């Protein structure tokens, strides 16, 4: 099959890339949590550091997409058996890592959802979390198609939103921004070791997505589609994260440690001039929260439903998936009580350290060699077996 890409195939790569983006950075990006925790400590360098982190993420996801395209497994349990050659020890470690990574990520999202539901409707945080969980479970019934559509819409909306917020910050605080950038202001506390640590912590915390997002990669049929998944992640997520850092530069010291810094900036400095902005922002955030919760719940549920009995209530796959998703949501909501900043800074750092040996090494170093050898052998023997031309 020709490697020439059609518009539909570009669209499929864009949709899959946006599931990665939504699952990895959605609500925490909209809230500004990631910018403050990982990039803003480097001052003006936060304008380009996100692209380095996203380049690492994009490369991991592109390599992962190629593995998935080759073995054609669309739940991460079956995929892991291929990646780790069915070695039980590695499969157990991988399962523990993925559960830990997804629970930490979803707990962060739920923590933010409680905050925003309280700000928007004045309801108790736990009630807001419960409502978001129920909405996510309802949408979960529409499976991978809904996940791709929801996250694609959200990425476009978030990108437009960050452009608007950046323009408003320029209008209101242009002089301070100009000073920060023209003098390339970097806090004295910033140091190369800390910057590298933050980049690697953020990037490798998402390593598991390179494999677990197999649940939405059914439309990926060509090698170029896998490459474009990585490129879209670098471009779209990198721009949004850089714009987030850009918007915070005038308030750098003031918002440190704030769980939802963009809310603080809007309510304190922007809402007085543009009173419509906070309401629009809260609506976008709620959309981001829902679109981000669905992928994690779906990937975990599709992995573990195969381990459940198939009798009585559990005789249908949909029921098993829904029950697992409910349990998953309850666990994540409980852990979310630790607070968004603590989860982001501590939980993601731990997950990042574990992700390096468990996922990054096999996905980015071992399997590319395996795929190259398999394709080379297929070409030499004249077989059409996944030579990269299909």
GUKEKE-452749 format. One record per residue (C-alpha): y, z negated, x negated; residue in one letter. Coordinates in steps of 0.5 Angstrom, whole numbers, plus 2048, in hexadecimal, padded with zeros to 3 digits. Example, Ala and Ser with C-alpha at 12.3 -4.5 7.8 and 13.67 -1.06 7.14 Angstrom:
! GUKEKE-452749
+-----+-----+-----+-------+
!   Y !   Z !   X ! rokol !
+-----+-----+-----+-------+
! 7F7 ! 7F0 ! 7E7 !     A !
! 7FE ! 7F2 ! 7E5 !     S !
+-----+-----+-----+-------+
! end
This chain:
! GUKEKE-452749
+-----+-----+-----+-------+
!   Y !   Z !   X ! rokol !
+-----+-----+-----+-------+
! 800 ! 800 ! 800 !     X !
! 807 ! 802 ! 7FD !     X !
! 80B ! 7FC ! 7FB !     X !
! 812 ! 7FF ! 7FE !     X !
! 814 ! 7FA ! 802 !     X !
! 816 ! 7FB ! 80A !     X !
! 81C ! 7F7 ! 80D !     X !
! 817 ! 7F3 ! 811 !     X !
! 813 ! 7F1 ! 80B !     X !
! 81A ! 7EF ! 808 !     X !
! 81B ! 7EB ! 80E !     X !
! 814 ! 7E7 ! 80E !     X !
! 816 ! 7E5 ! 806 !     X !
! 81D ! 7E3 ! 809 !     X !
! 819 ! 7DF ! 80F !     X !
! 814 ! 7DC ! 80A !     X !
! 819 ! 7DA ! 805 !     X !
! 81D ! 7D6 ! 80A !     X !
! 818 ! 7D2 ! 80C !     X !
! 817 ! 7D0 ! 805 !     X !
! 81F ! 7CF ! 805 !     X !
! 81F ! 7CB ! 80C !     X !
! 819 ! 7C6 ! 80A !     X !
! 81C ! 7C5 ! 803 !     X !
! 823 ! 7C4 ! 804 !     X !
! 825 ! 7C5 ! 80B !     X !
! 828 ! 7BF ! 80E !     X !
! 829 ! 7BB ! 807 !     X !
! 82D ! 7C1 ! 805 !     X !
! 831 ! 7C1 ! 80C !     X !
! 833 ! 7BA ! 80B !     X !
! 835 ! 7BB ! 804 !     X !
! 82F ! 7B6 ! 801 !     X !
! 82C ! 7BA ! 7FC !     X !
! 833 ! 7BC ! 7F9 !     X !
! 835 ! 7B5 ! 7F8 !     X !
! 82E ! 7B3 ! 7F5 !     X !
! 82D ! 7B8 ! 7F1 !     X !
! 833 ! 7BD ! 7EF !     X !
! 839 ! 7B9 ! 7F0 !     X !
! 838 ! 7B4 ! 7EB !     X !
! 839 ! 7BA ! 7E6 !     X !
! 840 ! 7BC ! 7E9 !     X !
! 842 ! 7C3 ! 7E9 !     X !
! 83B ! 7C5 ! 7E6 !     X !
! 839 ! 7C4 ! 7ED !     X !
! 83B ! 7CB ! 7EE !     X !
! 836 ! 7CE ! 7EA !     X !
! 830 ! 7C9 ! 7E9 !     X !
! 82E ! 7CA ! 7F0 !     X !
! 82C ! 7D1 ! 7EE !     X !
! 828 ! 7CF ! 7E8 !     X !
! 824 ! 7CA ! 7ED !     X !
! 823 ! 7D0 ! 7F2 !     X !
! 821 ! 7D4 ! 7ED !     X !
! 81B ! 7D0 ! 7EB !     X !
! 819 ! 7CF ! 7F2 !     X !
! 81A ! 7D6 ! 7F4 !     X !
! 815 ! 7D8 ! 7EE !     X !
! 810 ! 7D3 ! 7F0 !     X !
! 810 ! 7D5 ! 7F7 !     X !
! 80F ! 7DD ! 7F5 !     X !
! 809 ! 7DB ! 7F1 !     X !
! 807 ! 7D7 ! 7F7 !     X !
! 808 ! 7DD ! 7FB !     X !
! 804 ! 7E1 ! 7F7 !     X !
! 7FE ! 7DC ! 7F7 !     X !
! 7FE ! 7DC ! 7FE !     X !
! 7FF ! 7E3 ! 7FF !     X !
! 7F9 ! 7E4 ! 7FB !     X !
! 7F4 ! 7DF ! 7FE !     X !
! 7F6 ! 7E0 ! 805 !     X !
! 7F6 ! 7D8 ! 807 !     X !
! 7FB ! 7D6 ! 80C !     X !
! 7F9 ! 7CE ! 80C !     X !
! 7FB ! 7CA ! 805 !     X !
! 7F4 ! 7C7 ! 805 !     X !
! 7F0 ! 7CE ! 805 !     X !
! 7F5 ! 7D0 ! 800 !     X !
! 7F5 ! 7CA ! 7FC !     X !
! 7ED ! 7CB ! 7FB !     X !
! 7EF ! 7D2 ! 7F8 !     X !
! 7F4 ! 7D0 ! 7F3 !     X !
! 7F0 ! 7CA ! 7F1 !     X !
! 7EA ! 7CE ! 7F1 !     X !
! 7E7 ! 7C9 ! 7F6 !     X !
! 7E7 ! 7C3 ! 7F1 !     X !
! 7E7 ! 7BD ! 7F5 !     X !
! 7EB ! 7B8 ! 7F0 !     X !
! 7F1 ! 7BD ! 7F0 !     X !
! 7F0 ! 7BE ! 7F8 !     X !
! 7F1 ! 7B7 ! 7F9 !     X !
! 7F7 ! 7B6 ! 7F5 !     X !
! 7FA ! 7BC ! 7F8 !     X !
! 7F9 ! 7BA ! 7FF !     X !
! 7FC ! 7B3 ! 7FD !     X !
! 802 ! 7B6 ! 7FA !     X !
! 804 ! 7BB ! 800 !     X !
! 803 ! 7B5 ! 805 !     X !
! 808 ! 7B1 ! 800 !     X !
! 80D ! 7B7 ! 7FF !     X !
! 80D ! 7B9 ! 807 !     X !
! 80E ! 7B2 ! 809 !     X !
! 813 ! 7B0 ! 804 !     X !
! 817 ! 7B7 ! 806 !     X !
! 816 ! 7B6 ! 80E !     X !
! 818 ! 7AE ! 80D !     X !
! 81F ! 7B1 ! 80A !     X !
! 820 ! 7B6 ! 810 !     X !
! 81E ! 7B0 ! 815 !     X !
! 823 ! 7AB ! 812 !     X !
! 828 ! 7B1 ! 812 !     X !
! 826 ! 7B2 ! 819 !     X !
! 827 ! 7AB ! 81C !     X !
! 82E ! 7AB ! 818 !     X !
! 831 ! 7B1 ! 81C !     X !
! 82E ! 7B0 ! 822 !     X !
! 832 ! 7A9 ! 822 !     X !
! 838 ! 7AD ! 820 !     X !
! 838 ! 7B2 ! 825 !     X !
! 835 ! 7AE ! 82B !     X !
! 836 ! 7A7 ! 829 !     X !
! 82E ! 7A5 ! 82A !     X !
! 82A ! 7A1 ! 826 !     X !
! 828 ! 7A4 ! 820 !     X !
! 820 ! 7A3 ! 822 !     X !
! 822 ! 7A6 ! 829 !     X !
! 825 ! 7AC ! 825 !     X !
! 81F ! 7AD ! 820 !     X !
! 81A ! 7AD ! 826 !     X !
! 81E ! 7B2 ! 82A !     X !
! 81D ! 7B7 ! 823 !     X !
! 816 ! 7B5 ! 823 !     X !
! 815 ! 7B7 ! 82A !     X !
! 819 ! 7BE ! 829 !     X !
! 815 ! 7C0 ! 823 !     X !
! 80E ! 7BE ! 826 !     X !
! 810 ! 7C3 ! 82C !     X !
! 812 ! 7C9 ! 827 !     X !
! 80C ! 7C7 ! 823 !     X !
! 808 ! 7CB ! 828 !     X !
! 80B ! 7D1 ! 827 !     X !
! 808 ! 7D1 ! 820 !     X !
! 80A ! 7D5 ! 81A !     X !
! 80E ! 7DB ! 81D !     X !
! 813 ! 7D5 ! 820 !     X !
! 813 ! 7D2 ! 819 !     X !
! 815 ! 7D9 ! 816 !     X !
! 81A ! 7DA ! 81B !     X !
! 81D ! 7D3 ! 81C !     X !
! 81E ! 7D3 ! 814 !     X !
! 821 ! 7DA ! 814 !     X !
! 827 ! 7D8 ! 819 !     X !
! 828 ! 7D1 ! 816 !     X !
! 829 ! 7D4 ! 80F !     X !
! 82E ! 7D9 ! 811 !     X !
! 832 ! 7D4 ! 815 !     X !
! 832 ! 7CF ! 810 !     X !
! 835 ! 7D4 ! 80B !     X !
! 83A ! 7D6 ! 810 !     X !
! 83C ! 7CF ! 811 !     X !
! 83C ! 7CD ! 809 !     X !
! 841 ! 7D3 ! 808 !     X !
! 845 ! 7D1 ! 80E !     X !
! 845 ! 7CA ! 80B !     X !
! 847 ! 7CC ! 804 !     X !
! 84D ! 7D0 ! 807 !     X !
! 850 ! 7CA ! 80B !     X !
! 84F ! 7C6 ! 805 !     X !
! 853 ! 7CB ! 801 !     X !
! 858 ! 7CB ! 806 !     X !
! 859 ! 7C4 ! 806 !     X !
! 858 ! 7C2 ! 7FF !     X !
! 859 ! 7C8 ! 7FB !     X !
! 85D ! 7C5 ! 7F6 !     X !
! 858 ! 7C0 ! 7F4 !     X !
! 852 ! 7C5 ! 7F4 !     X !
! 856 ! 7C9 ! 7EF !     X !
! 857 ! 7C3 ! 7EB !     X !
! 850 ! 7C1 ! 7EB !     X !
! 84E ! 7C8 ! 7E9 !     X !
! 853 ! 7CB ! 7E5 !     X !
! 852 ! 7C5 ! 7E0 !     X !
! 84A ! 7C5 ! 7E2 !     X !
! 84A ! 7BD ! 7E3 !     X !
! 844 ! 7BA ! 7E1 !     X !
! 843 ! 7B2 ! 7E2 !     X !
! 842 ! 7AE ! 7DC !     X !
! 83B ! 7AC ! 7DE !     X !
! 838 ! 7B3 ! 7DF !     X !
! 834 ! 7B4 ! 7D9 !     X !
! 82F ! 7BA ! 7D7 !     X !
! 829 ! 7B6 ! 7D8 !     X !
! 82B ! 7B3 ! 7DF !     X !
! 82D ! 7BA ! 7E1 !     X !
! 826 ! 7BD ! 7DF !     X !
! 822 ! 7B7 ! 7E2 !     X !
! 826 ! 7B9 ! 7E9 !     X !
! 824 ! 7C0 ! 7E9 !     X !
! 81D ! 7BF ! 7E7 !     X !
! 81C ! 7B9 ! 7EC !     X !
! 81F ! 7BE ! 7F2 !     X !
! 81C ! 7C4 ! 7F0 !     X !
! 815 ! 7C1 ! 7EF !     X !
! 815 ! 7BD ! 7F5 !     X !
! 814 ! 7C3 ! 7F9 !     X !
! 80E ! 7C6 ! 7F4 !     X !
! 809 ! 7C4 ! 7FA !     X !
! 80D ! 7C9 ! 7FF !     X !
! 80B ! 7CF ! 7FA !     X !
! 804 ! 7CE ! 7FD !     X !
! 805 ! 7CA ! 804 !     X !
! 809 ! 7D0 ! 807 !     X !
! 803 ! 7D4 ! 807 !     X !
! 803 ! 7D2 ! 80E !     X !
! 809 ! 7D7 ! 80F !     X !
! 807 ! 7DD ! 80A !     X !
! 803 ! 7E1 ! 80F !     X !
! 808 ! 7E7 ! 80F !     X !
! 808 ! 7E7 ! 807 !     X !
! 804 ! 7ED ! 805 !     X !
! 807 ! 7F0 ! 7FF !     X !
! 809 ! 7ED ! 7F8 !     X !
! 810 ! 7EF ! 7F9 !     X !
! 810 ! 7EB ! 7FF !     X !
! 80E ! 7E5 ! 7FB !     X !
! 814 ! 7E6 ! 7F6 !     X !
! 819 ! 7E7 ! 7FB !     X !
! 817 ! 7E0 ! 7FE !     X !
! 819 ! 7DD ! 7F7 !     X !
! 81F ! 7E1 ! 7F7 !     X !
! 822 ! 7DF ! 7FE !     X !
! 820 ! 7D8 ! 7FC !     X !
! 825 ! 7D8 ! 7F6 !     X !
! 82A ! 7DC ! 7F9 !     X !
! 82B ! 7D9 ! 800 !     X !
! 829 ! 7D2 ! 7FE !     X !
! 82D ! 7D2 ! 7F8 !     X !
! 833 ! 7D5 ! 7FB !     X !
! 833 ! 7CF ! 800 !     X !
! 832 ! 7CA ! 7FC !     X !
! 837 ! 7CC ! 7F7 !     X !
! 83C ! 7CC ! 7FD !     X !
! 83A ! 7C5 ! 7FF !     X !
! 83C ! 7C3 ! 7F8 !     X !
! 842 ! 7C7 ! 7F8 !     X !
! 844 ! 7C4 ! 7FF !     X !
! 843 ! 7BD ! 7FC !     X !
! 847 ! 7BD ! 7F5 !     X !
! 84E ! 7BB ! 7F8 !     X !
! 84A ! 7B4 ! 7FA !     X !
! 845 ! 7B3 ! 7F4 !     X !
! 846 ! 7AC ! 7F3 !     X !
! 847 ! 7AA ! 7FA !     X !
! 841 ! 7AD ! 7FD !     X !
! 83C ! 7AA ! 7F8 !     X !
! 836 ! 7A7 ! 7FB !     X !
! 838 ! 7A9 ! 802 !     X !
! 831 ! 7AB ! 806 !     X !
! 835 ! 7B0 ! 80A !     X !
! 83B ! 7B2 ! 806 !     X !
! 83D ! 7B8 ! 80A !     X !
! 83E ! 7B4 ! 810 !     X !
! 843 ! 7AF ! 80C !     X !
! 847 ! 7B5 ! 809 !     X !
! 848 ! 7B8 ! 810 !     X !
! 849 ! 7B2 ! 814 !     X !
! 84E ! 7B0 ! 80F !     X !
! 852 ! 7B6 ! 80C !     X !
! 850 ! 7BC ! 810 !     X !
! 84F ! 7BA ! 818 !     X !
! 857 ! 7B8 ! 818 !     X !
! 859 ! 7BF ! 817 !     X !
! 853 ! 7C2 ! 81A !     X !
! 850 ! 7BE ! 820 !     X !
! 84B ! 7C3 ! 822 !     X !
! 847 ! 7C3 ! 81B !     X !
! 843 ! 7BC ! 81C !     X !
! 840 ! 7BE ! 822 !     X !
! 83E ! 7C5 ! 820 !     X !
! 83B ! 7C2 ! 81A !     X !
! 837 ! 7BD ! 81D !     X !
! 834 ! 7C2 ! 822 !     X !
! 832 ! 7C6 ! 81B !     X !
! 82F ! 7C0 ! 818 !     X !
! 82B ! 7BF ! 81E !     X !
! 828 ! 7C6 ! 81E !     X !
! 827 ! 7C5 ! 816 !     X !
! 823 ! 7BF ! 818 !     X !
! 81F ! 7C2 ! 81D !     X !
! 81D ! 7C8 ! 819 !     X !
! 81C ! 7C4 ! 813 !     X !
! 817 ! 7BF ! 816 !     X !
! 812 ! 7C4 ! 819 !     X !
! 810 ! 7C8 ! 812 !     X !
! 80D ! 7C1 ! 80F !     X !
! 80A ! 7BF ! 816 !     X !
! 807 ! 7C5 ! 817 !     X !
! 804 ! 7C6 ! 810 !     X !
! 801 ! 7BF ! 810 !     X !
! 7FE ! 7C0 ! 817 !     X !
! 7FB ! 7C7 ! 815 !     X !
! 7F8 ! 7C4 ! 80F !     X !
! 7F5 ! 7BD ! 812 !     X !
! 7F2 ! 7C0 ! 819 !     X !
! 7EC ! 7C3 ! 816 !     X !
! 7EA ! 7BC ! 814 !     X !
! 7EA ! 7BA ! 81B !     X !
! 7E4 ! 7BA ! 820 !     X !
! 7E4 ! 7C0 ! 825 !     X !
! 7E2 ! 7BC ! 82B !     X !
! 7E5 ! 7B9 ! 831 !     X !
! 7EC ! 7B9 ! 830 !     X !
! 7EC ! 7BC ! 82A !     X !
! 7E8 ! 7C2 ! 82C !     X !
! 7EF ! 7C7 ! 82B !     X !
! 7F2 ! 7C8 ! 824 !     X !
! 7F9 ! 7C7 ! 828 !     X !
! 7F7 ! 7C0 ! 82A !     X !
! 7F5 ! 7BE ! 823 !     X !
! 7FB ! 7C1 ! 820 !     X !
! 800 ! 7BD ! 825 !     X !
! 7FC ! 7B6 ! 824 !     X !
! 7FD ! 7B7 ! 81C !     X !
! 804 ! 7B9 ! 81D !     X !
! 806 ! 7B3 ! 821 !     X !
! 803 ! 7AE ! 81C !     X !
! 807 ! 7B2 ! 817 !     X !
! 80D ! 7B1 ! 81A !     X !
! 80C ! 7AA ! 81C !     X !
! 80B ! 7A8 ! 814 !     X !
! 811 ! 7AC ! 812 !     X !
! 815 ! 7A9 ! 817 !     X !
! 813 ! 7A2 ! 815 !     X !
! 814 ! 7A4 ! 80D !     X !
! 81B ! 7A6 ! 80F !     X !
! 81E ! 79F ! 810 !     X !
! 81E ! 79F ! 809 !     X !
! 824 ! 7A3 ! 809 !     X !
! 826 ! 7AA ! 807 !     X !
! 829 ! 7A9 ! 800 !     X !
! 823 ! 7A5 ! 7FE !     X !
! 81E ! 7AA ! 800 !     X !
! 822 ! 7B0 ! 7FD !     X !
! 823 ! 7AC ! 7F6 !     X !
! 81D ! 7A8 ! 7F5 !     X !
! 817 ! 7AC ! 7FA !     X !
! 819 ! 7B3 ! 7F7 !     X !
! 819 ! 7B1 ! 7F0 !     X !
! 812 ! 7AE ! 7F1 !     X !
! 810 ! 7B4 ! 7F4 !     X !
! 813 ! 7B8 ! 7EF !     X !
! 80F ! 7B5 ! 7E9 !     X !
! 809 ! 7B6 ! 7ED !     X !
! 80A ! 7BD ! 7EF !     X !
! 80A ! 7BF ! 7E8 !     X !
! 803 ! 7BF ! 7E6 !     X !
! 800 ! 7BF ! 7ED !     X !
! 804 ! 7C6 ! 7EF !     X !
! 808 ! 7C9 ! 7EA !     X !
! 803 ! 7CA ! 7E4 !     X !
! 7FE ! 7CD ! 7E8 !     X !
! 803 ! 7D1 ! 7ED !     X !
! 807 ! 7D3 ! 7E7 !     X !
! 803 ! 7D4 ! 7E1 !     X !
! 7FB ! 7D4 ! 7E3 !     X !
! 7FB ! 7D8 ! 7E9 !     X !
! 800 ! 7DE ! 7E7 !     X !
! 7FB ! 7DF ! 7E1 !     X !
! 7F5 ! 7DF ! 7E6 !     X !
! 7F8 ! 7E4 ! 7EA !     X !
! 7FA ! 7E9 ! 7E5 !     X !
! 7F3 ! 7E9 ! 7E2 !     X !
! 7F0 ! 7EA ! 7E9 !     X !
! 7F5 ! 7F0 ! 7EA !     X !
! 7F4 ! 7F3 ! 7E3 !     X !
! 7ED ! 7F3 ! 7E4 !     X !
! 7ED ! 7F6 ! 7EB !     X !
! 7F1 ! 7FB ! 7E9 !     X !
! 7ED ! 7FD ! 7E3 !     X !
! 7E7 ! 7FD ! 7E8 !     X !
! 7EB ! 801 ! 7ED !     X !
! 7EA ! 7FC ! 7F2 !     X !
! 7F0 ! 7FB ! 7F7 !     X !
! 7EF ! 7F4 ! 7F7 !     X !
! 7F6 ! 7F1 ! 7F7 !     X !
! 7F9 ! 7F4 ! 7F1 !     X !
! 800 ! 7F3 ! 7F3 !     X !
! 800 ! 7F9 ! 7F7 !     X !
! 7FF ! 7F6 ! 7FE !     X !
+-----+-----+-----+-------+
! end
